[in-house]
């Protein structure tokens, strides 16, 4: 599974660094490093949605406050 996080200026201001760090930690804690690939990208054109994260062409709005829930529902449950 490839998870791509926007690190453009708007998403950066909304916490993309914290989202990246949290996802890295959650992936490591759950031993999913061989199943989940994290990547960064610049603007996805959906700046109003917050930190944009894509999985299989689906775009999600994630914040540092919702990253744990996002991980459980959209990554851990699907690998």
DOSE-50396 format. One line per field, with one value per residue: residue number from 1; residue in one letter; y, z, x of N, C-alpha, C, O, CB in turn. Coordinates in pm, 1 decimal, m for minus. Glycine has a CB too. Layout:
<sepas>
mimar = NUM,...
marmi = a,...
npy = Y,...
npz = Z,...
npx = X,...
capy = Y,...
capz = Z,...
capx = X,...
cpy = Y,...
cpz = Z,...
cpx = X,...
opy = Y,...
opz = Z,...
opx = X,...
cbpy = Y,...
cbpz = Z,...
cbpx = X,...
</sepas>
This chain:
<sepas>
mimar = 1,2,3,4,5,6,7,8,9,10,11,12,13,14,15,16,17,18,19,20,21,22,23,24,25,26,27,28,29,30,31,32,33,34,35,36,37,38,39,40,41,42,43,44,45,46,47,48,49,50,51,52,53,54,55,56,57,58,59,60,61,62,63,64,65,66,67,68,69,70,71,72,73,74,75,76,77,78,79
marmi = x,x,x,x,x,x,x,x,x,x,x,x,x,x,x,x,x,x,x,x,x,x,x,x,x,x,x,x,x,x,x,x,x,x,x,x,x,x,x,x,x,x,x,x,x,x,x,x,x,x,x,x,x,x,x,x,x,x,x,x,x,x,x,x,x,x,x,x,x,x,x,x,x,x,x,x,x,x,x
npy = m117.7,215.0,522.3,856.3,1173.2,1510.8,1768.2,2027.9,2392.6,2487.6,2256.5,2195.8,2404.9,2328.2,2107.1,1890.0,1779.6,1675.7,1483.0,1311.8,1223.8,1095.7,891.1,745.9,650.5,498.4,303.2,172.5,82.7,m102.5,m291.4,m273.0,m194.0,m334.7,m351.2,m106.9,186.4,503.4,820.2,1146.6,1437.6,1728.5,2000.7,1891.7,2019.2,2051.6,2230.4,2343.5,2130.0,2055.6,1865.9,1672.7,1337.3,1057.7,739.2,478.0,640.9,765.1,1050.4,1183.0,1385.2,1475.3,1543.2,1643.6,1578.5,1381.3,1171.6,920.3,783.3,784.8,619.6,371.0,311.2,335.2,239.1,35.4,m141.9,m227.1,m356.6
npz = 0.0,m90.0,60.7,27.1,126.0,129.5,120.9,65.1,88.2,207.3,327.8,490.0,674.6,803.0,943.0,823.6,871.3,1132.3,1083.9,907.4,1077.6,1279.2,1132.5,1046.8,1294.6,1381.1,1180.4,1223.4,1491.9,1455.5,1302.0,1017.2,819.6,597.7,441.5,398.6,226.9,266.0,115.6,m4.0,m145.8,m350.2,m373.7,m404.3,m497.0,m340.1,m126.2,68.9,213.9,415.6,552.2,292.3,210.8,17.1,m81.2,m294.7,m507.9,m374.1,m195.8,121.0,401.8,653.6,986.7,1245.6,1473.7,1392.1,1290.4,1410.2,1411.9,1136.1,1052.5,1173.5,1048.1,768.6,693.0,866.4,887.9,628.9,530.4
npx = 85.2,61.7,105.3,55.6,157.5,72.1,306.9,312.0,302.4,57.4,m53.2,161.0,151.7,m77.6,m6.7,132.8,388.1,367.5,171.9,307.8,518.0,367.0,238.9,464.2,555.3,331.2,318.5,561.8,525.6,323.4,441.2,433.4,599.5,691.8,471.9,352.5,414.3,541.9,516.6,604.9,452.0,404.2,169.5,m164.6,m380.0,m603.7,m628.8,m798.7,m890.0,m721.6,m448.5,m364.5,m394.0,m322.1,m441.5,m431.5,m540.4,m749.8,m842.7,m781.8,m864.5,m659.6,m560.1,m327.7,m471.4,m650.2,m506.9,m449.2,m696.8,m743.2,m530.5,m599.7,m848.7,m806.3,m559.0,m435.4,m656.3,m679.5,m457.5
capy = 0.0,339.5,634.6,978.4,1286.4,1640.7,1849.2,2163.6,2496.7,2493.7,2138.1,2207.8,2493.6,2259.2,1997.8,1769.9,1718.6,1595.1,1368.5,1220.8,1163.3,1005.2,772.0,668.2,582.1,397.9,194.1,98.2,17.3,m212.5,m377.7,m270.1,m131.9,m409.8,m348.4,30.3,278.0,643.9,909.0,1285.6,1502.4,1867.6,2032.8,1806.8,2105.9,2046.3,2297.9,2370.1,2008.2,2026.5,1781.8,1574.7,1208.2,970.9,594.4,421.7,748.1,826.1,1160.4,1196.9,1501.8,1426.1,1644.7,1579.0,1529.0,1266.9,1077.5,785.3,727.0,761.4,502.5,250.5,284.6,336.2,170.2,m91.2,m230.6,m268.5,m429.0
capz = 0.0,m94.2,125.1,m13.0,207.9,72.9,204.7,10.3,191.6,279.9,414.8,590.7,778.6,873.0,1024.8,750.3,935.8,1244.2,1025.2,858.7,1193.1,1345.8,1048.6,1054.7,1423.8,1383.3,1090.7,1293.4,1609.7,1411.0,1216.6,882.4,732.5,472.8,369.7,376.7,181.4,279.3,19.0,2.5,m273.6,m333.5,m378.3,m472.6,m544.4,m251.1,m9.7,171.7,288.2,520.9,507.2,198.2,207.6,m82.3,m82.7,m412.6,m577.3,m288.4,m119.2,255.6,477.3,782.2,1069.2,1356.1,1571.1,1341.1,1224.0,1468.0,1359.1,994.2,1040.9,1209.4,953.4,627.9,666.4,941.7,857.4,487.9,488.2
capx = 0.0,137.1,38.1,125.0,117.4,106.8,395.4,309.7,300.8,m69.9,m62.7,266.3,100.0,m186.3,46.0,174.7,504.6,318.0,102.6,412.1,584.1,273.8,221.4,588.1,555.4,225.2,358.9,667.3,467.1,237.9,523.5,377.8,697.9,707.0,344.3,307.2,518.6,506.2,580.7,562.9,423.7,365.4,27.3,m261.6,m486.6,m720.0,m571.5,m898.9,m922.0,m625.4,m338.7,m418.5,m325.6,m384.3,m421.6,m498.3,m614.0,m851.2,m785.0,m837.8,m821.8,m608.7,m494.9,m257.1,m568.9,m726.7,m417.0,m461.5,m821.1,m718.8,m444.1,m675.8,m956.9,m770.4,m432.0,m424.9,m768.9,m681.1,m335.5
cpy = 123.4,452.8,759.2,1096.9,1415.1,1715.5,1989.8,2265.7,2501.2,2375.2,2141.1,2294.2,2426.6,2133.5,1875.6,1702.7,1628.7,1470.6,1265.8,1148.5,1061.9,877.6,685.0,587.5,471.0,277.4,107.8,19.4,m105.5,m307.8,m386.8,m209.7,m203.2,m406.0,m209.0,116.8,420.0,724.4,1050.1,1337.8,1648.4,1883.0,1938.0,1886.9,2104.1,2111.8,2324.1,2248.3,1977.4,1942.2,1670.6,1450.1,1121.8,825.8,543.5,522.7,805.8,932.4,1174.4,1325.3,1454.9,1543.4,1572.7,1520.0,1403.6,1157.1,935.9,713.7,693.9,635.1,373.5,212.5,263.1,265.7,34.3,m190.5,m287.5,m339.4,m570.4
cpz = 0.0,m39.2,93.3,63.8,141.1,172.0,146.4,121.0,271.8,376.4,523.5,706.9,861.6,945.5,950.6,813.3,1052.0,1193.6,975.7,975.9,1262.9,1264.3,1049.9,1184.0,1429.8,1295.6,1158.5,1411.6,1572.3,1314.5,1074.1,780.8,600.3,387.5,332.2,339.3,195.1,175.7,39.7,m137.4,m245.6,m369.2,m464.6,m521.1,m459.7,m117.3,103.0,259.8,399.7,466.9,420.5,196.9,105.0,m59.4,m202.5,m481.4,m498.8,m203.6,12.8,316.3,617.1,856.5,1177.7,1460.1,1524.7,1282.0,1279.8,1415.0,1210.6,974.1,1066.1,1101.0,809.4,593.3,734.8,904.1,716.2,441.2,542.0
cpx = 89.3,51.5,119.3,68.6,162.9,194.9,409.7,288.5,171.6,m83.5,44.1,217.4,m9.5,m138.5,94.0,296.5,461.9,246.4,203.9,477.9,494.4,254.8,346.4,591.2,451.7,259.8,464.9,611.0,385.3,309.7,469.5,474.8,716.6,580.5,297.8,427.4,466.9,582.9,527.1,536.1,394.2,218.0,m56.9,m382.1,m612.0,m683.9,m672.7,m926.7,m824.0,m512.9,m397.9,m330.7,m397.2,m344.2,m499.5,m589.5,m730.8,m782.8,m859.1,m785.1,m784.4,m547.3,m416.1,m352.6,m641.9,m639.3,m428.5,m585.2,m806.3,m635.0,m522.7,m776.7,m910.6,m638.8,m430.8,m535.4,m763.7,m554.6,m335.4
opy = 134.3,476.6,767.8,1118.6,1427.4,1725.4,2060.9,2229.0,2517.3,2392.6,2094.9,2260.8,2463.7,2060.8,1766.6,1580.2,1518.4,1363.8,1146.2,1026.3,954.4,767.9,562.4,469.4,361.5,163.1,m15.0,m97.6,m201.7,m394.0,m495.6,m178.0,m140.6,m452.5,m193.3,120.1,453.6,699.0,1069.7,1287.6,1687.0,1783.1,1909.1,1831.0,2151.0,2055.0,2326.4,2262.6,1879.8,1946.4,1585.4,1458.3,1113.6,794.5,563.6,491.6,888.5,907.4,1177.4,1368.7,1401.3,1632.8,1453.1,1422.4,1326.9,1059.2,839.7,596.6,588.7,553.0,278.3,95.2,182.6,236.7,m69.4,m310.0,m383.9,m378.3,m645.9
opz = 80.8,m85.8,127.8,66.6,100.8,290.5,174.6,235.0,393.8,492.4,635.3,823.3,976.9,1003.1,1007.8,809.2,1068.1,1253.5,999.4,973.8,1301.5,1320.1,1053.6,1182.8,1478.0,1332.9,1152.2,1429.7,1648.9,1253.2,1017.2,668.5,500.8,273.5,244.1,410.0,142.4,151.4,93.9,m235.3,m132.9,m392.6,m579.8,m579.0,m504.0,m10.4,220.1,369.1,472.2,347.2,469.3,183.5,105.8,m23.9,m211.0,m510.0,m552.3,m145.9,16.8,285.7,690.0,795.1,1199.3,1527.1,1607.6,1228.8,1203.6,1377.6,1164.8,887.7,988.6,1065.8,736.6,476.7,668.7,890.1,685.4,324.8,517.1
opx = 181.5,m59.9,237.2,m52.5,278.6,163.1,506.2,259.9,176.2,m120.9,21.2,239.2,m31.9,m219.5,96.4,307.2,514.2,258.5,187.6,491.9,540.2,254.6,335.8,625.8,480.6,233.2,459.1,644.8,378.6,246.8,461.0,435.6,753.2,581.5,213.2,528.1,360.8,700.8,418.3,591.2,363.5,149.9,m24.6,m475.3,m716.9,m706.1,m635.0,m981.5,m843.3,m484.4,m472.1,m208.6,m520.1,m230.6,m620.7,m705.1,m804.7,m677.0,m982.1,m674.0,m867.9,m489.0,m435.8,m318.7,m690.8,m691.6,m418.5,m578.4,m850.9,m666.1,m512.9,m789.0,m968.6,m612.0,m425.7,m509.3,m833.7,m545.1,m241.5
cbpy = 0.1,371.0,612.9,1001.5,1275.0,1723.2,1782.0,2177.2,2630.6,2495.5,2009.1,2268.0,2621.5,2222.5,1956.1,1805.4,1827.5,1677.9,1413.6,1298.2,1271.0,1074.5,812.4,760.9,681.5,459.7,250.1,194.2,115.6,m156.9,m517.0,m191.9,m124.4,m554.2,m413.9,86.7,247.8,695.8,860.7,1371.4,1433.8,1960.8,2171.5,1694.6,2068.9,1898.6,2428.4,2416.2,1892.3,1956.3,1723.1,1635.0,1139.4,1015.1,525.1,299.2,696.9,719.0,1292.8,1074.3,1611.7,1310.8,1744.5,1678.4,1636.4,1313.6,1125.4,792.8,825.1,882.8,513.1,271.6,397.5,475.6,255.4,m63.2,m156.7,m149.2,m355.3
cbpz = 122.5,m238.4,280.8,m165.4,350.7,38.6,217.9,m96.0,128.6,180.7,331.8,528.5,716.0,774.8,1118.3,605.8,985.8,1333.0,909.6,776.8,1291.8,1368.4,904.7,1046.1,1535.3,1337.3,956.0,1342.0,1686.3,1344.3,1276.8,881.8,802.1,503.1,452.0,503.5,34.2,422.5,m127.5,72.8,m348.2,m420.7,m428.6,m380.2,m681.6,m229.7,m52.9,107.0,194.7,638.2,628.7,56.0,349.6,m224.1,52.8,m373.3,m707.3,m198.3,m199.2,345.4,481.7,762.7,1131.3,1422.7,1601.3,1236.9,1236.5,1621.8,1380.4,931.1,1139.3,1342.4,956.8,582.2,714.2,1092.4,876.4,401.9,535.6
cbpx = m96.6,183.4,23.5,112.6,175.5,m20.8,534.1,199.8,323.8,m188.5,m49.4,395.1,46.5,m296.0,m55.6,205.5,601.3,223.5,10.6,518.3,626.5,138.5,187.3,711.5,530.3,93.3,412.7,776.6,379.6,113.4,532.3,248.0,827.6,743.9,239.3,235.3,560.7,535.5,556.0,668.8,304.2,453.5,10.7,m307.4,m521.6,m767.4,m510.8,m1027.5,m927.4,m692.6,m257.6,m429.0,m323.7,m345.8,m468.8,m578.8,m664.9,m922.8,m790.5,m802.2,m933.3,m503.8,m599.3,m164.2,m669.3,m824.1,m274.4,m467.5,m938.3,m648.5,m326.7,m748.5,m1053.9,m763.2,m312.0,m430.7,m898.5,m703.4,m208.7
</sepas>
